[in-house]
Amino acid sequence: MSTEEKVASHYTHGSLETAILQILSTSGKDIDNLRLRDLAGVDEFHLGRHAATVEFALDLDLSAGLRLADIGSGLGGPARHFADSYGCAVSGIDLTEEFVQVAKSLTALCGLADLVSFRQGSALDLPFESGSFDRTTLIHVGMNIEDKARLFAEIRRILKPGGRFGLYEIMQMREGTLPYPMPWAMEPETSFVCSSDVYRHLLEEAGFAVELERDRSALAIRLAHEARAKAAAGEGRDPGFRTVMGPRASERSSNVNMSVEAGLLAPIEMIARAV
Ligand SMILES: C[S@@+](CC[C@H](N)C(=O)[O-])C[C@H]1O[C@@H](n2cnc3c(N)ncnc32)[C@H](O)[C@@H]1O
């Protein structure tokens, strides 16, 4: 199996759409009149979840009509936010076929299919024309991709000159051994976390100027504390989180949260301009 096949298999659930619709229905949502906010908690797979997407979007200088490619779009939560809140035309691409199918289905149920589309494919061989996007985003995807030089070259290729690339990625902040399983990999074999220095260097090599860098650890730590407080009060983790994360969800979540709290990892946002 290639690394990409292993990564896609890691994220594949098998009956994710049925499970998500069941969770939504059990929590009283009207599946036939689904609103975007009904999906909160089930459609974003990154530290800080929807709150982080909202903050990240503020730095992307988005406006109606801009073409945005979300690379590694997962279940499509961030893509739908960029379209719904700013009017961007969003193209999502993801390696995991099941995520793409569920992303399409949830988007149609929310009535956003005119603005947001998804397709299966690799971030290392983007099926988009050169110079065709104003914005690109990469949210918690680089941890699964070893060849970041090729990833950034592909992203630079599809951006228009002057276009912006927003990354919100888990980066390694100091020497140390990561605990596994992590949310993105059960073992180190398909995990390629690296430092912000490496990201910055490779972005510059690929033709980007990094204009902004923010450490979003505080938000991730606050949400982890809130989740722990809920668990201690007997409320438990929400079922959406467990379903999307899959096997050993609590252990994987706890490993990444503890690594952020210990300063070993951090969710870092960077905004880079195509020069
Ligand atoms: C942790 S999830 C994040 C999903 C989404 N960006 C979000 O924030 O909700 C990582 C996603 O990256 C995708 N991915 C990993 N490697 C990829 C690659 N080489 N090409 C495209 N997608 C990839 C996975 O299939 C998965 O959907």
The ligand as an SDF file (V2000), in Angstrom:
LIG
                    3D

 27 29  0  0  0  0  0  0  0  0999 V2000
   -7.4310   15.9790    9.7970 C   0  0  0  0  0  0  0  0  0  0  0  0
   -8.3330   15.9410    8.3090 S   0  0  0  0  0  0  0  0  0  0  0  0
   -8.7160   17.6710    8.0470 C   0  0  0  0  0  0  0  0  0  0  0  0
   -9.9170   17.8570    7.1400 C   0  0  0  0  0  0  0  0  0  0  0  0
  -10.3490   19.2910    6.9220 C   0  0  0  0  0  0  0  0  0  0  0  0
   -9.2700   20.0990    6.3690 N   0  0  0  0  0  0  0  0  0  0  0  0
  -10.8460   19.9180    8.2040 C   0  0  0  0  0  0  0  0  0  0  0  0
  -10.1310   20.7360    8.7710 O   0  0  0  0  0  0  0  0  0  0  0  0
  -11.9550   19.5610    8.6480 O   0  0  0  0  0  0  0  0  0  0  0  0
   -7.0340   15.6490    7.1100 C   0  0  0  0  0  0  0  0  0  0  0  0
   -7.5830   15.5010    5.7040 C   0  0  0  0  0  0  0  0  0  0  0  0
   -6.4950   15.5540    4.7750 O   0  0  0  0  0  0  0  0  0  0  0  0
   -6.7570   14.6340    3.7420 C   0  0  0  0  0  0  0  0  0  0  0  0
   -5.4620   14.3120    3.0930 N   0  0  0  0  0  0  0  0  0  0  0  0
   -4.3740   13.7520    3.6690 C   0  0  0  0  0  0  0  0  0  0  0  0
   -3.3820   13.6000    2.7560 N   0  0  0  0  0  0  0  0  0  0  0  0
   -3.8670   14.1090    1.5900 C   0  0  0  0  0  0  0  0  0  0  0  0
   -3.3350   14.2380    0.2740 C   0  0  0  0  0  0  0  0  0  0  0  0
   -2.1010   13.7950   -0.0470 N   0  0  0  0  0  0  0  0  0  0  0  0
   -4.1130   14.7950   -0.6840 N   0  0  0  0  0  0  0  0  0  0  0  0
   -5.3700   15.2310   -0.3940 C   0  0  0  0  0  0  0  0  0  0  0  0
   -5.9340   15.1220    0.8270 N   0  0  0  0  0  0  0  0  0  0  0  0
   -5.1920   14.5670    1.8090 C   0  0  0  0  0  0  0  0  0  0  0  0
   -7.3940   13.4640    4.4570 C   0  0  0  0  0  0  0  0  0  0  0  0
   -8.0860   12.6170    3.5850 O   0  0  0  0  0  0  0  0  0  0  0  0
   -8.2960   14.1800    5.4570 C   0  0  0  0  0  0  0  0  0  0  0  0
   -9.5590   14.4490    4.9180 O   0  0  0  0  0  0  0  0  0  0  0  0
  1  2  1  0
  2  3  1  0
  2 10  1  0
  3  4  1  0
  4  5  1  0
  5  6  1  0
  5  7  1  0
  7  8  2  0
  7  9  1  0
 10 11  1  0
 11 12  1  0
 11 26  1  0
 12 13  1  0
 13 14  1  0
 13 24  1  0
 14 15  1  0
 14 23  1  0
 15 16  2  0
 16 17  1  0
 17 18  1  0
 17 23  2  0
 18 19  1  0
 18 20  2  0
 20 21  1  0
 21 22  2  0
 22 23  1  0
 24 25  1  0
 24 26  1  0
 26 27  1  0
M  CHG  2   2   1   9  -1
M  END
$$$$
